[in-house]
Amino acid sequence: MGFMWSKSKSPLQTALLEDDQKIFLRSGDLLLVGSTDLDITLNDELWKHVALVISATRIYSYGQIVETKLFFEEYDFICVRQLECPRPLRFQKKLVDAVASSMAQSYRVSAEYKEGFEIGHVLYKMGFMPEIEELRPHHFSIGTPYKKLNLNFITR
């Protein structure tokens, strides 16, 4: 009976809010890339990669500095852990120097721990944690099982 007043399905299937999400990143934020279900099953690793935001347009990931846009296009599931600390005027320079030091020191560890060491070394140089060489991406998550790693300065 009411088919004359019914509307087509297309307006009901379109989203009311546009999915144009803005990403707000600040220098020092951690990015955790989620593993696939297969990786979780086989390797028992919840996080595949860990990266560090250098600036709004650059990210330090696996020993390389990549563009933020390319990084977010490459991975489907990324969690952000924001750095909660004051950022004085020299913060950015200190961060860039720490990244350079990390790139120079990455030869010290095996490939298995390289990614975690690189991010951990930057945090060490910034004064946020002790230097630990055997770190994996899951050590930077909220529920880290690694007791030596204190990430109180990063949000949950």
Helices and strands as residue ranges (DSSP letters): H 10-13, E 30-34, H 37-43, E 47-53, E 58-61, E 64-67, H 68-74, E 78-81, H 91-105, G 106-108, H 111-125, G 137-140
